[in-house]
Amino acid sequence: MRRTGTTRRGALTATGAIAMGAVLAGCGDGADESGGRKGSSPADARTASDSASAVRAETSLRKKAAGVSASLLGQYENVLAAHPATAAGLTPLRDAVRAHVQALAPGGGASLEFVRTRPAGSPPEAVKALAAGERRASAAHTAALLDAPPELARLLASVAAAASAHSYLLTELAKETKA
């Protein structure tokens, strides 16, 4: 079955054509018909506006994704505080989620503040709740892929995959955890 849509080769060809057009358009002397210098065109203003809008959209997506992961990190902290016996299994996963929050945050850093609450139930129930949280985080990051620019989409896909793996590991850990 042949793939439809934009391919990498097609995208590179289009980019090369656009670049060549820009080079050829820049070969003029910069003077308009009246002998004056060219000013910025409405197209330049639209491009700058589109670029600023894209940056705002990416920042918004990053904040939302970092918030999802920060909430999950808060859940980990709460379970670890309430059930210290789960630390051996949860600490590496919690540290990975912390790294996700920092990677997703706009500007590469984030405030890691969250509300501390006591998780309900026994240690196995708390670990199962963490697994459900990881599944929700994976779904949220996967849904955000649709609106993300390519670089952020790759990061979101990676974080979503990690959350899915964490969910599986937590489900297995819940089976082994004693009440």
Secondary structure, DSSP 4 states (H G I P E B T S, - for coil): ----S--HHHHHHHHHHHHHHHHHHTTS-SB-TTSSBP---HHHHHHHHHHHHHHHHHHHHHHHHHHHHHHHHHHHHHHHHH-GGGHHHHHHHHHHHHHHHHHHSGGG---------PPPS-HHHHHHHHHHHHHHHHHHHHHHGGGS-HHHHHHHHHHHHHHHHHHHHHHHHHHH---
